[in-house]
Every structure is written in structure tokens, then in C-alpha cells.
Amino acid sequence: MIERNLLIGNGINIEFSGNDDYKNYKIIERLTQNICTNKYYDVFQGTLNQDDLKKMIILLNEEFNKIAETGKISSTWLKTKSDCQTLMEILARYHGESQNILSIGMEDYFFIMRLLNNSVGNTDDTMETLFQGLRYLFLDAIYNNGEIETLYEKMNCYKKELLKYKNIFTINYDANIDKLTNKRIFHLHGSFNVLDDTYRPETIIGYLALQNHSLKVIPKLKHIYCNGIMGYSGEYKMERMERYSSGNMAINKLMHLSDQEREQYYTQLKSSTKESDIYVAKVIKACLAHPELKYNEYPIKQFENINGELHIIGMSPNNDSHIFKMINENPHISNIVYFSANDDDTKNIQKVINKTVQIRNIFKYWKSLIA
């Protein structure tokens, strides 16, 4: 019997919400409403106020429109091949037209922030700090005061269908499918219910953060400190997903070294003037003192190892190129079924997946569940 696997995107939340709450424009609308309050004062520890946050979103919108309208940008703003590719995709997607704040894709805001960061020569560390702040705002807007986590109550008609799949993967942060099926769901981009390693003292990063007294989670906003990944390109997201897996591989390799080799490596890193080397030295010291410390990995291997049939529901072909790359590189996927919402998605999915794809109408599919 052929193994059946399912990959779910945000379209399922849009369908079962019965309204527009989880469409792009509505999420950004909530973000703009949230930043008009003092909700995030403690999150940013007073370094940014509501006026600063409003100015930031307006600036990103203005810069986006300058680029979209002219198609011109200084080469110094583009540092990598991925930057050039992402820019070309954005220019094609928006057809050179200016957009209001609500009509720009969420993750395109991260790309404009990256370009601005490149233009002033900020370091990667500075960019990550800026990304983290923007990520907090978007995660909170998606969370919708917890309303998103109640959608499973409207999904009973979908339960029987979901139980037909051996493995279910999602790029959503909510746990609705987890609650509905009572089975393990693989969250490729993280989950609102899982804190990032930075805030988990049982992980390497969290342990080191605790030593520096930098662990701080605001209970009523706990969800923004989750391990949810957001970014401007598939390449960026994949790098984030692989970071913790690579960390665990490096630790395992370290533990197989002789005591003398480890000591030499540790001494070399500790005496370095590079902050990255000094941090790795701290990681080595922590692992030797507490061998149980690890990184909390994203379920990349589980997704890469699926075989048989893969159904894709509620996921746009215009984002998450890293997911489609893993699908293309898996020779054990024998059949792909994509549930399409429109002709553009039908056309584009066959551009990003280089295997034979069966197309089914998503609206007919939803209707069949309640028939």
C-alpha cells in the first residue's frame, strides 16, 4: 500500500476561520493596530516606542514602493545571489506597481529590511536583531490573541480525512491539526507551543543565555518567543532550519575527539579575538560539563525521508522555495497531488516542482468534506 503524506499551509486556517482573519492583509492590519498601543514596551525594554514602530513600518512600505516602481536599486544593497533572485521574484510578483501597507506580503517586509540593512553596512548580527523585532510583531498578529488556536473546533469534518495520512507536515505555527488528530504533527517552521532554544535552559543556547541572565519571556506574550521561523527567502529559512541540526552534528563530532584534541581545540577558540570562536568555546565547555545539552531540531530529516504520495493543501507555490527544493530532491516521492485555488497557482506549482503533479480543485475538496 502506498504511503500517504500531507503538507499543509495557511490556506486551511483561512478556509475554516470563515472570515479573512488569517489572510495577509488582515494579519498586517492587526499588526498596525497593535503597534498603536504600548503592548510591546516591555518586549523592546523601552528602546522602541509605538511611534518608532509605526515609523519603521511606514519606512519599509515607502522603500518597497520606490523599488517596485522603478525596478532600480544600488548593487551595494544586493550582497548575495539569493538577494538578486528574491528581488527579481518580487518585481515580477507586483508588476512594478506600488502597494499600500496591507497589500505587501508579510515576508517581503523582511527582504526590504535586509536591503536597508545592506545599504547602511550593518553587520549580520544587527540584521538578526532587527529581524527578531519584526518577527515578534508578525507572530503576535498571526496569533490573534489566541483565536488562531481555537480553529480546530470548526474542523471536525476534516478529522476523518486527516487520519488517512501516515505523516502530516505543516508550515503553520498553530496546533489545530495536532489537537484535532491527537497525533504528532511535524511543524517544519516551528510552533507557537515550542519556545525558541534561546529561552529553554535545557538546550545549549538557553543554558548559555541563562549564564548571562538574558532569559526573559513575558508570560502574556509567550507565543512571540516561540521557535517559529520567518524570513525573506527559502534559502534564509532553510539556513535557520539546518542551524540546530548542524549544531548537534558538530557536538557529536566533538565528543568523538580524544581529550587532548578537544582541549587543544577549546584552547585555540578561547584565545581567539573573534566573537563567534569565543562563543563556540563556551558551547564546548557547556557540553563537556553537561553532555545532555543539545539543540532542538526542526523536523527536516522526517520530511526529507518521506516516500509514496504527497498531498499539498493550502500552500502557495510563490513562497517557501526550500520546501519545494526538498520535494524535488526526494526520489522516493512517487506521486504529488496539489490542491489549487486558481489558475495561477496551478501554473506556478508546475514551475516549482519538477515532478508530475496532479491538480485538484481545493474548493470542490472542501465541499466534499461537508457533503
C-alpha positions as CSV (number, residue, x, y, z in Angstrom):
1,M,0.0,0.0,0.0
2,I,1.3,3.4,-1.0
3,E,2.3,5.7,1.9
4,R,0.3,8.9,2.0
5,N,1.8,12.1,3.4
6,L,0.3,15.6,3.8
7,L,1.8,19.1,3.7
8,I,-0.5,21.8,5.0
9,G,-0.2,25.6,4.7
10,N,-2.1,28.7,5.9
11,G,-5.0,28.1,3.4
12,I,-6.5,25.6,5.8
13,N,-6.8,28.3,8.5
14,I,-8.3,30.8,6.0
15,E,-10.9,28.2,5.0
16,F,-12.0,27.1,8.5
17,S,-12.0,30.6,10.0
18,G,-15.0,31.5,7.9
19,N,-13.6,35.0,7.5
20,D,-10.4,36.9,6.4
21,D,-8.6,36.8,9.8
22,Y,-5.6,34.8,8.5
23,K,-5.2,36.4,5.1
24,N,-2.1,38.5,4.6
25,Y,-3.9,41.9,4.7
26,K,-5.8,41.1,7.9
27,I,-2.7,40.0,9.7
28,I,-0.8,43.2,8.8
29,E,-3.9,45.2,9.7
30,R,-3.7,43.7,13.2
31,L,0.0,44.5,13.4
32,T,-0.6,48.1,12.6
33,Q,-3.3,48.2,15.3
34,N,-1.1,46.5,17.8
35,I,1.8,48.9,17.4
36,C,-0.5,51.9,18.1
37,T,-0.6,50.7,21.7
38,N,2.1,50.2,24.3
39,K,1.7,46.4,24.0
40,Y,5.4,45.9,23.1
41,Y,7.0,48.4,25.5
42,D,8.4,45.6,27.7
43,V,9.3,43.4,24.8
44,F,11.7,46.1,23.5
45,Q,12.6,47.1,27.0
46,G,11.8,50.7,26.3
47,T,14.2,51.1,23.4
48,L,11.4,51.4,20.9
49,N,8.0,53.0,21.5
50,Q,4.8,52.9,19.4
51,D,5.9,55.9,17.3
52,D,9.2,54.2,16.4
53,L,7.4,51.0,15.4
54,K,4.9,52.9,13.2
55,K,7.7,54.8,11.5
56,M,9.5,51.6,10.8
57,I,6.5,50.0,9.0
58,I,5.9,53.2,7.1
59,L,9.6,53.4,6.0
60,L,9.6,49.8,4.9
61,N,6.4,50.4,2.8
62,E,7.9,53.6,1.3
63,E,11.2,51.8,0.4
64,F,9.3,48.9,-1.1
65,N,7.3,51.2,-3.4
66,K,10.5,53.0,-4.6
67,I,12.0,49.7,-5.6
68,A,8.8,48.3,-7.1
69,E,8.0,51.4,-9.2
70,T,11.5,51.9,-10.6
71,G,12.9,48.4,-10.6
72,K,16.2,50.1,-9.8
73,I,18.5,49.5,-6.8
74,S,22.1,50.1,-5.9
75,S,24.3,47.0,-6.4
76,T,25.6,47.6,-2.8
77,W,22.2,46.7,-1.5
78,L,22.4,43.2,-3.0
79,K,25.0,41.1,-1.2
80,T,24.2,37.6,-2.4
81,K,22.8,35.7,-5.3
82,S,19.8,35.0,-3.2
83,D,19.2,38.7,-2.8
84,C,19.2,39.2,-6.5
85,Q,16.8,36.3,-7.0
86,T,14.4,37.4,-4.3
87,L,14.4,40.9,-5.8
88,M,13.5,39.6,-9.3
89,E,10.7,37.5,-7.8
90,I,9.3,40.5,-6.0
91,L,9.4,42.7,-9.0
92,A,7.7,40.1,-11.1
93,R,5.0,39.4,-8.5
94,Y,4.0,43.0,-8.0
95,H,4.3,44.0,-11.7
96,G,6.1,47.3,-10.9
97,E,3.1,48.7,-9.0
98,S,3.2,50.5,-5.7
99,Q,1.4,48.8,-2.7
100,N,-0.2,50.0,0.4
101,I,1.0,48.7,3.8
102,L,-1.6,45.9,3.9
103,S,-1.0,44.5,0.4
104,I,2.7,43.8,0.7
105,G,3.4,40.1,1.6
106,M,4.5,39.6,5.2
107,E,7.8,38.1,4.4
108,D,8.6,40.7,1.7
109,Y,8.9,43.2,4.6
110,F,11.8,41.2,5.9
111,F,13.5,41.5,2.5
112,I,13.1,45.2,2.3
113,M,14.5,45.4,5.9
114,R,17.5,43.3,4.7
115,L,18.1,45.7,1.7
116,L,18.0,48.7,4.0
117,N,20.4,46.9,6.4
118,N,22.8,46.2,3.5
119,S,22.6,49.8,2.3
120,V,24.0,51.2,5.6
121,G,26.5,48.4,6.0
122,N,25.1,46.9,9.2
123,T,26.5,43.6,10.4
124,D,24.6,40.3,10.1
125,D,24.2,40.4,13.9
126,T,22.4,43.8,13.7
127,M,20.2,42.5,10.9
128,E,19.2,39.4,13.0
129,T,18.3,41.8,15.9
130,L,16.1,43.8,13.5
131,F,14.6,40.7,12.1
132,Q,13.8,39.4,15.5
133,G,11.9,42.6,16.4
134,L,9.8,42.4,13.1
135,R,9.3,38.7,13.7
136,Y,7.8,39.4,17.2
137,L,5.3,41.8,15.6
138,F,4.2,39.4,12.9
139,L,4.0,36.3,15.1
140,D,1.7,38.2,17.5
141,A,-0.5,39.4,14.7
142,I,-0.8,35.9,13.4
143,Y,-1.6,34.6,16.9
144,N,-4.6,36.9,17.0
145,N,-4.9,36.9,20.8
146,G,-5.0,33.1,20.8
147,E,-8.0,32.9,18.5
148,I,-6.0,31.0,15.9
149,E,-5.6,28.1,18.3
150,T,-9.3,27.5,18.5
151,L,-9.9,26.9,14.8
152,Y,-9.8,23.1,15.4
153,E,-13.2,23.4,17.0
154,K,-14.6,24.1,13.4
155,M,-12.6,21.3,11.8
156,N,-14.4,18.2,12.9
157,C,-15.5,17.4,9.3
158,Y,-11.8,17.2,8.4
159,K,-10.7,14.8,11.1
160,K,-11.5,11.6,9.3
161,E,-9.7,12.7,6.2
162,L,-6.6,13.7,8.1
163,L,-6.3,10.3,9.8
164,K,-5.8,8.7,6.4
165,Y,-2.3,10.1,6.2
166,K,0.7,8.5,7.7
167,N,2.7,11.7,8.2
168,I,1.3,15.3,8.4
169,F,3.7,18.2,7.9
170,T,2.7,21.9,8.3
171,I,4.4,25.2,7.8
172,N,1.8,26.8,10.2
173,Y,2.7,27.7,13.8
174,D,-0.6,26.8,15.3
175,A,-1.5,23.4,16.8
176,N,-5.0,23.0,15.4
177,I,-4.2,19.8,13.5
178,D,-2.3,18.4,16.5
179,K,-5.4,18.9,18.7
180,L,-7.8,17.6,16.0
181,T,-5.9,14.4,15.3
182,N,-4.2,13.7,18.6
183,K,-1.1,12.6,16.7
184,R,2.3,14.0,16.1
185,I,2.3,16.8,13.6
186,F,5.7,17.9,12.1
187,H,6.0,21.7,12.3
188,L,8.6,22.5,9.7
189,H,8.8,26.2,10.6
190,G,8.2,25.8,14.3
191,S,5.2,26.1,16.6
192,F,3.7,28.6,18.9
193,N,3.8,25.9,21.6
194,V,7.6,25.5,21.5
195,L,9.9,28.1,22.8
196,D,13.0,29.0,20.8
197,D,16.1,27.4,22.2
198,T,17.2,30.9,23.5
199,Y,14.5,30.6,26.2
200,R,14.9,26.9,27.0
201,P,17.6,26.3,29.6
202,E,17.7,22.6,28.8
203,T,19.2,23.5,25.4
204,I,22.7,24.7,24.7
205,I,21.7,28.1,23.6
206,G,19.3,28.5,26.6
207,Y,21.9,27.3,29.0
208,L,24.4,29.8,27.9
209,A,21.7,32.6,27.9
210,L,20.9,31.6,31.5
211,Q,24.5,32.1,32.5
212,N,24.3,35.6,31.1
213,H,21.0,36.2,32.9
214,S,19.4,37.0,29.5
215,L,16.5,34.6,29.6
216,K,13.3,36.7,29.7
217,V,9.9,35.7,28.5
218,I,6.8,37.9,29.0
219,P,4.1,35.4,30.0
220,K,1.2,37.1,28.3
221,L,3.3,37.2,25.0
222,K,4.9,33.8,25.4
223,H,4.0,32.9,21.8
224,I,6.3,35.5,20.3
225,Y,9.3,33.8,21.8
226,C,8.5,30.5,20.0
227,N,10.7,28.8,17.5
228,G,8.6,30.0,14.6
229,I,10.8,30.8,11.5
230,M,10.0,33.8,9.3
231,G,12.3,35.2,6.6
232,Y,12.6,36.8,3.2
233,S,13.6,33.7,1.2
234,G,13.5,30.0,1.2
235,E,17.3,29.9,1.4
236,Y,17.2,32.0,4.6
237,K,14.6,29.8,6.2
238,M,16.5,26.6,5.3
239,E,19.6,28.0,6.8
240,R,17.7,28.7,10.0
241,M,16.1,25.2,10.0
242,E,19.5,23.5,9.4
243,R,21.4,25.5,12.0
244,Y,20.4,23.5,15.0
245,S,20.8,20.1,13.2
246,S,24.3,21.2,12.2
247,G,25.0,22.2,15.8
248,N,24.1,18.7,17.0
249,M,26.3,17.1,14.4
250,A,29.2,19.3,15.5
251,I,28.7,18.3,19.1
252,N,28.6,14.6,18.2
253,K,31.8,15.0,16.2
254,L,33.4,16.9,19.2
255,M,32.5,14.1,21.6
256,H,34.4,11.6,19.4
257,L,37.6,13.5,19.7
258,S,40.3,12.5,22.2
259,D,40.5,14.5,25.4
260,Q,43.8,16.0,24.1
261,E,42.2,17.0,20.8
262,R,39.2,18.6,22.5
263,E,41.4,20.6,24.9
264,Q,43.6,21.9,22.0
265,Y,40.5,22.9,20.0
266,Y,38.9,24.6,23.0
267,T,42.1,26.5,23.9
268,Q,42.5,27.7,20.3
269,L,38.9,29.0,20.2
270,K,39.0,30.5,23.6
271,S,42.1,32.6,22.8
272,S,40.6,33.9,19.5
273,T,39.6,37.5,19.1
274,K,36.5,36.5,17.1
275,E,33.3,36.6,19.0
276,S,32.0,33.5,17.0
277,D,35.0,31.5,18.1
278,I,34.7,32.5,21.7
279,Y,31.0,31.5,21.6
280,V,31.9,28.1,20.3
281,A,34.4,27.7,23.1
282,K,31.6,28.4,25.5
283,V,29.5,25.8,23.8
284,I,32.3,23.2,24.1
285,K,32.7,23.9,27.8
286,A,29.0,23.7,28.4
287,C,28.7,20.4,26.5
288,L,31.6,18.8,28.4
289,A,30.1,19.8,31.7
290,H,26.5,18.9,30.7
291,P,26.5,16.2,27.9
292,E,22.7,16.2,27.9
293,L,22.6,19.6,26.4
294,K,21.5,19.7,22.7
295,Y,19.9,21.9,20.1
296,N,16.2,21.4,19.5
297,E,16.0,20.4,15.8
298,Y,13.3,21.2,13.2
299,P,11.9,18.0,11.5
300,I,13.9,18.3,8.3
301,K,15.0,14.7,8.2
302,Q,11.5,13.4,8.7
303,F,10.3,15.4,5.7
304,E,13.3,14.5,3.5
305,N,12.7,10.8,4.2
306,I,9.0,10.6,3.2
307,N,8.1,8.2,0.3
308,G,5.0,7.4,-1.7
309,E,2.3,10.1,-2.2
310,L,2.4,13.7,-1.1
311,H,-0.7,15.9,-0.9
312,I,-0.2,19.6,-0.7
313,I,-3.1,21.7,0.7
314,G,-3.4,25.4,1.5
315,M,0.2,26.3,0.4
316,S,1.1,28.9,-2.2
317,P,3.7,28.0,-4.8
318,N,5.1,31.6,-4.6
319,N,6.8,31.1,-1.2
320,D,8.9,28.6,0.6
321,S,11.2,27.5,-2.3
322,H,13.2,25.5,0.2
323,I,10.3,23.2,0.8
324,F,9.8,22.6,-2.9
325,K,13.5,22.0,-3.3
326,M,13.4,19.2,-0.7
327,I,10.4,17.7,-2.6
328,N,12.3,17.8,-5.9
329,E,15.4,16.2,-4.4
330,N,13.4,13.3,-2.9
331,P,13.4,10.4,-5.4
332,H,11.1,8.3,-3.2
333,I,8.1,10.6,-3.7
334,S,6.1,8.7,-6.4
335,N,3.1,11.0,-6.7
336,I,2.2,14.6,-5.9
337,V,-1.3,15.9,-5.6
338,Y,-1.7,19.7,-5.4
339,F,-5.0,21.3,-4.3
340,S,-5.2,24.5,-6.3
341,A,-7.2,27.7,-5.6
342,N,-6.8,29.3,-9.0
343,D,-5.2,29.1,-12.4
344,D,-2.1,31.0,-11.4
345,D,-1.4,28.5,-8.6
346,T,-1.9,25.6,-11.0
347,K,0.6,27.1,-13.4
348,N,3.1,28.1,-10.8
349,I,3.2,24.9,-8.9
350,Q,4.3,23.1,-12.0
351,K,7.1,25.6,-12.3
352,V,8.5,25.0,-8.8
353,I,8.0,21.2,-8.7
354,N,9.9,19.2,-11.4
355,K,7.8,16.1,-10.9
356,T,4.5,15.2,-12.3
357,V,1.8,17.0,-10.3
358,Q,-1.9,16.0,-10.2
359,I,-4.1,19.1,-9.8
360,R,-7.3,19.1,-7.8
361,N,-9.7,21.9,-7.1
362,I,-9.4,22.9,-3.4
363,F,-12.9,24.4,-3.3
364,K,-14.5,21.2,-4.5
365,Y,-12.4,19.3,-2.0
366,W,-13.7,21.5,0.9
367,K,-17.3,21.0,-0.2
368,S,-16.8,17.2,-0.4
369,L,-15.9,17.1,3.3
370,I,-19.2,18.5,4.4
371,A,-21.4,16.7,1.8
